[in-house]
Amino acid sequence: MSKQRRGRSARQTGAFRESNKGGIPDWDKKRQAFGIMFGTYGEKDFVATIFDGDSNVSEERITSVVGSFKSWYIHKPQSHKEFFNRLAERLTVWFKQQNKELIINGRMIIDGTYDELYALIPKHARVGLPLPAFDHSPQDELDLEAIEHPVWVSRTYSIETAREGLKSGKLDQRLYYLNPDSADYWKQLIDAEQYNQFFECKEALEFLVSTTTWTDFFKEQNSDGIVMLGGGSPTKDLVLIKSLLTLKPDVEHIHYALVDISQYMLMSAFRLIDSTLRRIQVRSRVQLNTLCWDFMDLLGARKRLRREGKNVAWVLPGGTIGNLDELRFFNSVAAKSVPGDLLVLGAETRGSHTFEELREILANKYRHEAFRNFIIGPLKSIWHNLDDAKSFHGALDHLKMDVVDGLEFGHSRIPGAVSVEISVEVANRKVVLLTSTRYEEQQLIDYAGKRSFELVNIIASKRNPEFKQFVFKQGSPRND
Ligand SMILES: C[S@@+](CC[C@H](N)C(=O)[O-])C[C@H]1O[C@@H](n2cnc3c(N)ncnc32)[C@H](O)[C@@H]1O
């Protein structure tokens, strides 16, 4: 069928081309596009959003649909009819929101090509979507403003290389986010069945924005911005941005600064935030600053982080604090924050678990394929340095996971902290690949308190009460 005829028939009949062999055509591009169209991040988030509002749909069902995604590259879906029907309904509503009357059905999604779907999408709604293989719209028909967005780049940061990490016996956690596959591997990790922290954190943030701690801060105080420390969670960014837009109806521009050391993570988050804000027609109300910067040293970033004379909320979600040197982190935020600023810190706590119990719980969390993929990038650099590529996959099978006293092993500054330590033997030496720390709650609060951040609220996740958003207020005079 010619390109032109195919396009015309899709538009005339509203049906996509039928095809009986192979998997779902262009499934990869379709998945990417649906993520952008529905403002979701990762597969679990996407499937949950499609089933949104249906309390009969369990976590297991969502996981089962996500688990089938891979197989749909190879053969057509044998089950999950309900998912495709729901997706079709949601797409029909989506098109209507874009002022296009069109009835989509499950077959169209399963049998049509991505190019056919793309051709149906009005031009103004295509921003951020993967381009089709054929029928490229002339560039001047796309909304190019998105591409002109500046990224502010630090002049000072330096990253420890994998070779240096090998020498010191511990890899810099930033290395995991500095390769082109980082955003994809991160998404695989948050989609993994054993790794629910992303959603626990998002749920607790959604609750936080309804509390008076948050609403009073933005309604009553001279505050108009948020500084998000780390990408990798654009759906959380959207929760915060939408809340701020609602709380500040009279402010022309709210300020949202997104700081990440990795251009890959930064851009992946930016694309979803930008296209969603455009779709809901509020983009012009958000001053979105993307900074390729080290948040452990924000030297020179002040003007891009906040407006002079205004308070902001600093946010470090997702348990990232547990991968960092807490002293450097608090010092860095203290240097750029002012009295009255909020600091929201998402952290996993120990609860009343003993070491042995934690070992059991955490072993599950880190023993799966998505986690192996996540650590593969920096690990490859080490092997590359050693010219020992042959043993690489063997070593992956011998990753060692320990649960240790964080303070004693130098992974945390805070007494009572328990750290997961993932390591591997390289040339008879232990190299720590990654650490992740859980806190003794009161100790974390005391540690922050000594660095001028006073606790004002704690919001626990309902799914996992050990994951908490700690909300602090900066109480000391500016110190830089
Ligand atoms: C664990 S991931 C994403 C966490 C995510 N924000 C969430 O809520 O689930 C951590 C992110 O922080 C970024 N990051 C880590 N250390 C950083 C640093 N020192 N400065 C800036 N960004 C950093 C990484 O590049 C990555 O995008």
The ligand as a Gaussian input file, in Angstrom:
#p B3LYP/6-31G(d) Opt

LIG

0 1
 C       17.733000       8.045000      42.211000
 S       17.679000       9.014000      40.794000
 C       16.116000       9.728000      40.657000
 C       15.333000       9.998000      41.885000
 C       14.032000      10.658000      41.548000
 N       14.132000      12.109000      41.707000
 C       12.903000      10.114000      42.387000
 O       12.260000      10.894000      43.069000
 O       12.657000       8.906000      42.327000
 C       18.732000      10.343000      41.299000
 C       18.817000      11.494000      40.305000
 O       19.636000      12.504000      40.916000
 C       20.696000      12.863000      40.057000
 N       21.860000      13.143000      40.892000
 C       22.517000      12.298000      41.710000
 N       23.502000      12.937000      42.353000
 C       23.473000      14.228000      41.933000
 C       24.236000      15.370000      42.232000
 N       25.228000      15.322000      43.103000
 N       23.915000      16.536000      41.629000
 C       22.897000      16.596000      40.728000
 N       22.147000      15.531000      40.399000
 C       22.428000      14.355000      40.993000
 C       20.898000      11.679000      39.131000
 O       21.499000      12.057000      37.914000
 C       19.477000      11.152000      38.987000
 O       18.802000      11.765000      37.943000

